[in-house]
Amino acid sequence: MTNVQQFHLPDVGEGLTEAEIVTWLVAAGDVVEVNQILVEIETAKSLVELPSPFAGEVTELHAEPGDTVEVGKPIISIATAGATTPTPSIPEARPATEDEPKLLVGYGAKETSGRRRRRGAATPAPAAATPAPAAATPAPAAATPAPAAVRSGPVRCKPPVRKLAKVLGVDLAEVTPTGLDGIVTRADVLAASTKTPDVMPPPAVAESSVDEIRIPIKGVRKHTAAAMVSSAFTAPHVTEFVTLDITATMELRERLASRRDMKDVKLSPLTFIARAFLRAMERTPSSNSRWDEEAQEIVQLRDINLGIAAATPRGLVVPNIRAAQRLSLAELADAIADLATTARAGRTTPEAMSHGTATISNFGVFGVDTGTPILNPGETVILGVGTISRRPWVVGEGVDERIEPRWVTTLALSFDHRVMDGQQGSELLADTAAVLRDPALAVL
């Protein structure tokens, strides 16, 4: 006896209401196991992988790549062996029984150690309990040069490959798979096509006329836009600037980079700027606070969860480093490097972007001298870092005054004027600049 179970889109964190289907890793007819990754979705914050709460055969996909689905709506149906209690709308809330494998703890960044099971790699027992009708096996399978074990069930390939095969008029049952576990790849379809390979599915971006291209506002871009509008019209922003000589910090960076214990540490200038900012924030406690409108209170926080704004193909994300003020210079450098690598790969989890208390935006990497950064919602301060370049600078005093080439940058500090007044904001920025001019001040 089989029972068809529906897997509903869960809330993967922070009360998200919808997500976009990015890539299905299974297709109708595939046999899946509990915890096997089914689909990649894009939330308003990051790319997330969803594991299967059931073991059985996929009977239907309820959404296509590119579709936006509300939390609680079904996305996939799986036929399981035996009578099973229907799953609730939010499957991760369902406790596992002693006989049932527990679901993966949380969603998000995948492990690279091979924990992910490939499609069709399930043991043959579930398939025997749910036999497919004889018509499910293509008639010309005997003439197909692929091994019998590969061609004995439904054709395995990802939805974009199926779509390409449809456009090119390729019968997938006639294609020899070269992918792992007998999966038909894009190259296999192109090799089997008799049409010109430049006949491709239309792009996801809709063209309304020859003069314009319309790009849907969704995912990270949609979330960022809403958050920035809310922040700009909720917190009264004040932005102050300082241009300074950071030659001493750059020279310290070179000396530390040559140390044997630092040879594997990526000591970027941003690491030293972050360290100076953290030190200044510790000396200005009001900067690590949030405005509680409902309680009419200013809440000062013990730890500084430092966010680093990162530009990704899906838009701006701001993951944060927890209790960053407690880290050594090497630990802070490693944390920033790991954060950037994860963000560029699109694997930042919603949890990593929650509970930030302050942010640094390094727009200097784009060759920009300065700007007016907008506060991350719920935070009181954000530091913008301009490009670091060699410029002529006046050094010395009196008869020793001269012009020399120095390392110079501009810092821009935006703060919430409800929480900090002008004096506190100015002192925070001046203290950050002072530590960068003379790194020895960090020990005070």
Salt bridges, closest charged atoms under 4 A:
GLU14 OE1 - LYS45 NZ 3.83
GLU18 OE2 - LYS222 NZ 3.06
GLU20 OE2 - LYS218 NZ 3.50
ASP30 OD2 - ARG119 NE 2.99
GLU33 OE1 - ARG117 NE 2.84
GLU40 OE2 - ARG347 NH2 2.86
GLU42 OE2 - ARG314 NE 3.56
GLU49 OE2 - ARG116 NH1 3.29
GLU49 OE2 - ARG347 NH1 3.74
GLU60 OE2 - HIS62 ND1 3.66
GLU100 OE2 - ARG94 NH1 2.75
GLU111 OE2 - ARG115 NH1 3.74
GLU212 OE2 - ARG214 NE 3.10
ASP245 OD2 - ARG406 NE 2.89
ASP261 OD1 - ARG259 NE 3.09
GLU282 OE1 - ARG279 NH1 3.51
ASP303 OD1 - ARG326 NH2 2.88
GLU351 OE2 - ARG322 NH1 3.67
ASP369 OD1 - ARG391 NH2 3.89
GLU404 OE2 - ARG402 NE 2.60
GLU404 OE1 - ARG406 NH1 3.57
ASP416 OD2 - ARG418 NH2 2.75
ASP431 OD2 - ARG283 NE 2.90
